[in-house]
Amino acid sequence: MRLSAMYQFHVSCFTMKSKSIGIRDVALHAGVSTASISRALNSPSAVSPALRMKVDAAIAALGYIPDAAARALSSRRTRTIGAIVPTVDNAMFARGIEALQQYLSLQGYLLLLSTSGYDPETEFRQAQNMVSRGIDGLILRGDVHTDGLRRLLESQRMPFVNVGVYQPEKPYASIGANNEDAAWRATGHLLDLGHTRIAMVAAMSAHNDRASARVAGVRRALSERGLALPDNWYYEVHYRLDDARQAARALLAQPERPTAVICGNDVLAYGVLLEVERHALHVPQDISVMGFDDLEWSRHLRPSLTTMHLPTDEVWSRAGEYLVNVLAGRPALLHHEVDASLVVRESTAAPRPNP
C-alpha cells in the first residue's frame, strides 16, 4: 500500500471511530438519559457532583469528544471566556490565571488568554481577535482601555469585568481591592512605627491604574501627617529585580537616605532587600522595607517581608463566576471589593534614634 493511501486509510479509520461515538453511547454507558448528558456538558453547575463524575467517567472510557461547533450553533455560545493580562511575567497574574482556569474548567468553560504588554492599543487588537473567535465574555486587567475597545464591547453586548480594581461608581463590573486605600494603610504602618523619611519604589504607572492608585495612597498618607514624598526619593521601575536594585542603589547613595522604603509590589521589594544587603546594611535595623501583594516567597525570606496581602485567587475566581452567572441569566453582583490586609513580618521596625 502506498504511503498516501495508508495515510488516507488511517484518517478514514480515525474519522469513522470518532463519529461512531455519540452522546447516546455516553448516555448508555453512564446509565442516564441523553438529556442528563447534555445538561452535564452544557451546564455542569446545574447537575449533581455524582452525575458529573458518572458522565466524566463515561466520556473518558469511550474517548468521546463533544462537538464544540455543534454546541455553539445550538446555544449561540462557544463556552469560551477571554482574558487579557498585561504580562505573564508576573507571579500575581500567573496565580490569578491559574485560579480562573480551574474555576472555568469546573463550569465547562474554556479560557482563551492573551497579553497586552501594558499597551491599551495592543489590548484593543487582542480583544478584537478574541471577539472574532466567538468568546462569550471577557476579563480585563484594570480600567485603562481605549475608546475603541469600549465601543467594541458595547456594540457586541459583550459581558466583561475589570479585575484588580474596585470601582463601584462605574456602570460596569469590577472585582478587586481599593489600591489607594491599601497603600494608605501600608504607609500608615510605617508612620505609626515612627518613620518620617519614607521613600517609594513604584511600578510603572503609565497605563497602570493599580500602580498609580498605590502611589496616590502613599502620598495621601504622608500628606495627612504633614509629610511629602520627595522627588529624589521616588522611583518608577519595571517589574524586574535588577531595576528595583538600581532604584535602591540610587536611594542609598544619597547624602540623606530614607529610613523606610515602600514598594509597589513584592518583587520590587525583593530587589530593594538585595541591594540593602549588598551595601552591608541591615533590614529593618538600618532601613525598613514594605512590599505589596504577598507573594509566596515573601514569608520565606530572611528577613521575611512585611506586605499587603491581596487574595488573588479570589479575585480571578470571582471574575469567572460573575461572567458565568451573567451568561446563564443568573443574578450577579456588579462590583465586589476584596480586602487587602496588612501582614507584618520582620522587614519593618521602628527607626533608630537619629540615624
C-alpha positions in Angstrom: 0.0 0.0 0.0 1.4 3.4 -1.0 2.2 5.9 1.8 -0.6 8.3 0.7 -3.1 5.5 0.6 -2.0 4.3 4.0 -2.4 7.9 5.4 -5.9 8.2 3.9 -6.8 4.8 5.3 -5.7 5.8 8.8 -7.5 9.1 8.6 -10.7 7.4 7.5 -10.5 4.9 10.3 -9.9 7.7 12.8 -12.9 9.7 11.4 -15.1 6.6 11.5 -14.1 5.8 15.1 -14.7 9.4 16.2 -18.1 9.6 14.5 -19.1 6.2 15.9 -19.2 7.5 19.4 -22.0 9.9 20.2 -24.0 11.3 23.1 -26.3 8.3 23.1 -23.3 6.0 23.6 -22.2 8.1 26.5 -25.7 8.1 28.0 -25.9 4.3 27.6 -22.5 3.8 29.2 -23.3 6.1 32.1 -26.8 4.7 32.6 -28.5 8.1 32.3 -30.6 9.9 29.7 -29.2 11.9 26.8 -30.8 15.0 28.4 -28.7 14.4 31.6 -25.6 14.1 29.5 -26.5 17.4 27.7 -27.1 19.2 31.0 -23.8 17.9 32.4 -21.9 19.1 29.3 -23.6 22.5 28.9 -24.4 23.4 32.5 -22.1 21.5 34.8 -23.1 23.5 37.9 -26.8 22.6 37.3 -26.2 18.9 37.9 -25.1 17.0 41.0 -21.4 16.2 41.5 -22.3 12.5 41.4 -23.8 12.8 37.9 -20.8 14.9 36.7 -18.4 12.2 37.9 -20.5 9.5 36.2 -20.6 11.4 32.9 -16.9 12.2 33.1 -16.1 8.6 33.7 -18.2 7.5 30.7 -16.6 10.2 28.4 -13.1 9.1 29.5 -13.9 5.4 29.0 -15.3 5.9 25.5 -13.0 8.6 24.3 -15.9 10.8 23.4 -15.2 14.4 22.3 -18.1 16.8 22.4 -18.7 18.7 19.2 -18.0 22.3 20.3 -19.1 23.7 16.9 -22.5 22.0 17.1 -22.9 23.1 20.8 -22.1 26.7 19.8 -24.6 26.6 17.0 -27.4 25.3 19.1 -26.8 27.5 22.1 -25.2 30.5 20.4 -22.4 30.1 22.9 -18.9 28.8 22.5 -18.4 28.4 26.3 -15.1 30.3 25.9 -14.0 33.2 28.2 -11.3 35.5 27.1 -8.8 37.2 29.4 -6.2 39.8 28.6 -3.4 40.5 31.1 -0.5 42.9 30.8 2.1 40.1 31.0 2.5 36.5 32.2 5.9 37.5 33.6 4.3 38.4 36.9 3.6 35.9 39.7 0.3 37.6 40.6 -1.1 37.3 37.1 0.1 33.7 36.7 -1.5 32.8 40.0 -4.7 34.5 39.2 -5.0 33.0 35.7 -4.4 29.5 37.2 -7.3 30.1 39.7 -9.5 31.4 36.9 -8.8 28.5 34.6 -9.6 25.9 37.4 -12.9 27.6 38.1 -13.9 27.9 34.4 -12.9 24.3 33.8 -15.3 23.1 36.5 -18.1 25.1 34.8 -17.4 23.6 31.4 -15.8 26.7 30.0 -12.5 27.2 28.1 -10.1 30.0 28.8 -8.5 32.0 26.0 -5.6 34.0 27.2 -3.6 36.9 25.7 -1.2 39.6 26.8 -1.1 43.4 26.1 2.3 44.5 27.5 0.5 47.4 29.3 -0.4 48.9 25.9 -4.1 49.8 25.5 -3.9 49.6 21.7 -2.5 46.1 21.9 -5.2 45.2 24.3 -7.8 46.5 21.9 -6.4 44.4 19.0 -6.3 41.3 21.1 -9.9 41.9 22.2 -10.9 42.2 18.5 -9.2 38.9 17.8 -11.0 37.2 20.7 -14.4 38.6 19.8 -13.9 37.4 16.2 -13.3 33.9 17.5 -16.6 33.9 19.4 -15.8 34.4 23.1 -18.8 34.7 25.3 -17.3 37.1 27.9 -14.0 39.0 28.6 -11.9 39.7 31.6 -9.7 42.7 31.6 -7.0 43.9 34.0 -7.7 47.4 35.4 -9.8 50.1 33.7 -7.3 51.7 31.3 -8.9 50.9 27.9 -9.1 52.6 24.6 -12.4 54.2 23.4 -12.3 51.7 20.6 -12.4 48.8 23.0 -15.2 50.3 25.0 -17.2 50.8 21.8 -16.5 47.2 20.7 -17.7 45.8 24.0 -20.9 47.9 23.8 -21.7 47.2 20.2 -21.2 43.4 20.7 -23.0 43.5 24.0 -20.1 41.6 25.4 -20.2 40.8 29.1 -16.9 41.9 30.7 -15.3 42.6 34.1 -12.3 44.6 35.2 -10.2 42.8 37.7 -7.7 44.2 40.2 -9.7 47.4 40.8 -12.8 48.2 42.8 -14.9 51.0 41.1 -18.4 51.0 42.5 -19.1 54.3 40.8 -18.7 52.8 37.3 -21.6 51.2 35.4 -19.7 48.1 34.5 -18.3 45.2 36.6 -15.2 45.4 38.8 -13.6 43.0 41.2 -10.6 43.9 43.3 -9.1 45.8 46.1 -9.2 49.5 46.7 -5.5 50.0 45.8 -5.3 53.6 47.1 -6.7 52.7 50.4 -4.5 49.7 50.8 -1.4 51.7 50.0 -2.6 54.4 52.5 -2.8 51.7 55.2 0.6 50.3 54.3 2.2 53.7 54.6 0.3 54.3 57.9 2.0 51.2 59.3 5.4 52.8 58.7 4.3 56.1 60.0 2.9 54.5 63.2 6.3 52.9 63.7 7.8 56.4 63.8 9.2 56.7 60.3 9.1 60.2 58.7 11.7 59.7 56.0 9.9 57.4 53.6 10.8 56.6 50.0 8.9 54.7 47.4 10.0 52.3 44.6 6.8 52.1 42.5 5.8 50.0 39.5 5.5 51.9 36.2 2.3 53.9 36.4 1.7 54.6 32.6 -1.4 52.7 31.6 -1.5 51.0 35.0 -4.2 52.4 37.2 -3.4 49.9 40.0 0.2 51.3 40.3 -0.9 54.9 40.1 -3.6 54.3 42.8 -0.9 52.9 45.1 1.3 55.9 44.6 -1.7 58.2 45.4 -2.4 56.2 48.6 1.2 56.7 49.8 1.2 60.4 49.0 -2.2 60.8 50.8 -1.0 59.1 54.0 2.2 61.2 54.1 0.2 64.4 53.4 -2.2 63.7 56.3 0.9 63.6 58.6 2.3 66.8 57.2 4.9 65.0 55.2 5.7 64.6 51.5 7.3 62.2 49.1 10.4 64.0 47.8 11.2 63.6 44.0 14.6 62.2 44.8 13.0 59.5 47.0 10.5 58.3 44.4 11.4 55.9 41.5 9.2 54.1 39.0 10.7 50.9 37.6 9.7 47.9 35.6 8.7 44.6 37.2 12.3 43.4 37.4 14.7 42.7 40.3 17.5 44.4 38.6 15.5 47.6 38.1 14.5 47.6 41.7 18.1 47.2 42.8 19.1 50.1 40.7 16.5 52.3 42.3 17.6 51.2 45.8 21.2 51.8 44.9 20.3 55.4 43.9 18.4 55.9 47.2 21.3 54.6 49.3 23.8 56.7 47.6 22.1 60.0 48.6 23.6 62.1 51.4 20.5 61.7 53.4 18.8 58.3 53.0 15.3 57.3 53.9 14.6 55.1 57.0 11.9 53.2 55.2 11.0 52.2 51.6 7.6 51.2 50.5 7.4 49.2 47.2 4.7 49.0 44.6 4.9 45.2 44.7 6.8 42.3 46.4 9.2 41.7 43.5 10.4 45.3 43.7 10.8 44.9 47.5 12.9 41.8 46.9 15.2 43.9 44.8 15.5 46.6 47.5 16.2 43.9 50.1 19.1 42.5 48.0 20.6 45.9 47.4 20.4 46.9 51.1 22.3 43.7 52.0 24.9 44.4 49.3 25.6 47.8 51.0 26.3 45.9 54.3 23.1 47.5 55.8 20.5 45.6 57.8 16.8 45.3 57.5 14.9 46.5 59.5 17.6 48.0 61.8 19.0 50.4 59.2 16.1 50.6 56.9 12.6 49.1 56.8 11.1 47.6 53.6 7.4 47.2 52.8 6.0 45.2 49.9 2.6 44.8 48.3 0.9 41.6 47.1 2.2 38.9 49.5 3.8 36.5 47.1 4.7 33.1 48.4 8.4 33.9 48.7 7.7 36.9 51.0 7.1 34.8 54.1 10.2 32.6 53.4 12.8 35.4 53.0 15.1 36.4 55.8 14.1 38.8 56.9 10.5 37.9 55.9 8.7 40.7 54.1 6.0 42.9 55.6 3.5 43.4 52.9 -0.1 43.9 51.9 -1.9 40.6 51.2 -4.2 40.5 48.2 -6.5 37.5 47.7 -5.5 37.0 44.1 -7.2 33.6 43.7 -10.5 35.0 45.0 -10.4 38.0 42.6 -9.9 35.9 39.5 -12.3 33.2 40.5 -15.0 35.7 41.3 -14.4 37.3 37.9 -15.1 34.0 36.2 -18.1 33.4 38.5 -19.5 36.8 37.5 -19.3 36.1 33.8 -20.7 32.5 34.1 -23.7 33.8 36.1 -24.4 36.7 33.7 -24.2 34.3 30.7 -26.6 31.9 32.5 -29.0 34.7 33.2 -28.5 34.4 36.9 -28.2 37.5 39.3 -24.6 38.7 39.6 -23.1 41.4 41.8 -21.7 44.2 39.6 -18.9 45.2 42.0 -17.1 43.3 44.6 -14.4 44.6 46.9 -11.8 42.2 48.3 -9.9 43.0 51.4 -6.2 43.9 51.3 -4.8 43.1 54.7 -1.6 44.2 56.3 0.8 41.3 57.0 3.5 42.4 59.5 6.7 40.4 59.4 10.4 41.0 60.0 11.3 43.7 57.4 9.7 46.6 59.3 10.5 48.1 62.7 10.8 51.5 64.4 13.7 53.6 63.0 16.9 54.0 65.0 17.1 57.2 67.0 18.8 59.9 64.9 20.0 57.5 62.2 
